[in-house]
Amino acid sequence: MKSLLLFCLLIVAGLLVVSCAGVLPGQDGILPGVLVTSITSPQHIDSDLAREFSANPDKFEILGEVEGSSGNSNILGLIAMGNGGYIPALEDAKSKAGADALINVVVDVKKMSVLFLFSKTTTTVKGLAIKLKK
């Protein structure tokens, strides 16, 4: 019985160590909470196309504001899945409008976690969709 209890405690301690390995400050320097985290951090993407659009607006068709997202999650610190990067979020936004690019891009990264049981990161990209005129 003692060995079973010791084994269970080792498993729980191991899970805590593994899940805490991901508890590092992000680019914004914000540390996630130990029990619960729900934070959104602004990010920025700059592109040469925005400068090109400013210099030659007649070469582009403005399609309107668009938003796209991507995400990843982690269960028990053991199973991590998804792609919460900027590129999948940007591609999602462009595909919704049939755009070639986005300008005036704003990015938010939302992080949510509950203990070491579950965590999720969602990257949201918002911008003005444009298409090259043919």
ChimeraX attribute file (.defattr): number of C-alpha atoms within 10 A of each C-alpha:
attribute: neighborCount
match mode: 1-to-1
recipient: residues
	/A:1	6
	/A:2	7
	/A:3	8
	/A:4	9
	/A:5	10
	/A:6	11
	/A:7	12
	/A:8	12
	/A:9	12
	/A:10	12
	/A:11	12
	/A:12	12
	/A:13	12
	/A:14	13
	/A:15	17
	/A:16	16
	/A:17	13
	/A:18	15
	/A:19	20
	/A:20	14
	/A:21	10
	/A:22	13
	/A:23	13
	/A:24	11
	/A:25	10
	/A:26	11
	/A:27	9
	/A:28	10
	/A:29	9
	/A:30	12
	/A:31	12
	/A:32	18
	/A:33	14
	/A:34	12
	/A:35	10
	/A:36	14
	/A:37	17
	/A:38	14
	/A:39	16
	/A:40	16
	/A:41	15
	/A:42	13
	/A:43	16
	/A:44	10
	/A:45	11
	/A:46	11
	/A:47	12
	/A:48	8
	/A:49	13
	/A:50	17
	/A:51	12
	/A:52	12
	/A:53	16
	/A:54	10
	/A:55	10
	/A:56	10
	/A:57	14
	/A:58	11
	/A:59	14
	/A:60	16
	/A:61	16
	/A:62	17
	/A:63	14
	/A:64	12
	/A:65	16
	/A:66	21
	/A:67	22
	/A:68	20
	/A:69	22
	/A:70	22
	/A:71	20
	/A:72	16
	/A:73	19
	/A:74	19
	/A:75	15
	/A:76	16
	/A:77	20
	/A:78	12
	/A:79	9
	/A:80	14
	/A:81	11
	/A:82	13
	/A:83	16
	/A:84	19
	/A:85	17
	/A:86	22
	/A:87	14
	/A:88	18
	/A:89	23
	/A:90	24
	/A:91	19
	/A:92	19
	/A:93	26
	/A:94	23
	/A:95	16
	/A:96	12
	/A:97	19
	/A:98	14
	/A:99	20
	/A:100	14
	/A:101	20
	/A:102	28
	/A:103	21
	/A:104	14
	/A:105	20
	/A:106	17
	/A:107	21
	/A:108	18
	/A:109	20
	/A:110	17
	/A:111	20
	/A:112	17
	/A:113	21
	/A:114	15
	/A:115	15
	/A:116	22
	/A:117	15
	/A:118	18
	/A:119	22
	/A:120	20
	/A:121	22
	/A:122	22
	/A:123	26
	/A:124	25
	/A:125	28
	/A:126	20
	/A:127	20
	/A:128	20
	/A:129	26
	/A:130	26
	/A:131	17
	/A:132	14
	/A:133	9
	/A:134	6
